[in-house]
Amino acid sequence: MRTKTEKAVKLFKSGCLKEALAIFRTFRIGFSKEERRTLQIASESLTGNSGFYHQLGIDTDYMIMKSKEIITEKYLSNEKV
């Protein structure tokens, strides 16, 4: 049986960012409070709530880019490319 982490990493590698973030945003361990918030905003932006965050003055494109960096740093930085 695959773990949530394995499933999320596989989705991320295959380019399914929305689905991967839906899993990563539920993680409580391994991410700081700020990182969890970034993943949450990026996930919600990709599911159609970006307008809400734009109204709050949050750059959703930056949050999505930052979420990719966070996941890459935490889960893919040890792998050989």
N, C-alpha and C positions, 0 to 999 in steps of 0.2 A: 504494500500500500504506500502510495506517495504521500509525503507530508505537504502541508499547505505551502511551506517555503519552497519545496521542489516544484510544485505546481505553479506558483507565482513566478519563480525564476524562469521556468520553461515558457510561460506565457510572455514574459518580458522579452526573452531572447527571440521569440518568434514574431515580435512586433505587435502583440496584442496588449498595448499599454493600458487601455481602459480596464480590461479584465484583470490584468496584473495588479493595477493600483487598487482595484476593488478588494483584492486579497491583502495586499501590503498594508492598506490603511487600517485593517483590523488588528495588526500586530501591536502588542503593548510592550514587549521586551525587545531591546536592540536598537530602538530609535529614541532620540531625545524628544522632548515635548514639541520643540520647534519643527523637528523633522516629521513627526506624526501630523502636525497641523499642515505642513506643506503637502504631504501625501494626501491628506483629506481634501484640501482645496483643489489639488490637481485632479483627483478622482471625481469630485463633484463637478468640476468644470468640464470634464470630458463627457459627463452624463447629461449635459444640457443646462447646468446651473451657472454657467460662466457670467451671465448677465447680472446675477445677484452680486457676485464678487466684483464685477466692474463698477457697480453702483457704490460699493464700499471703498473703491479706489485701489483694489488689489489687481496687480498685473498677472492674469491667469496664465499667459504664455510663459512668463518667467517662472511661475510656480510649477508648471508642467516640465519645463527644462530642468529646474532644480530637483524635482522628484526623480527624473531620470539619472541625474548625477548621484543622488543619495543611494538609489538602488544599485547603480553600477559600483559605487565605492564600497557598499556593504556586502554585496553578494557576487560581484563579478571581478573585483580587482585581484583576486588570488588565482584566477584561471588564466591559462595560457591562451593567447589569441592566435 
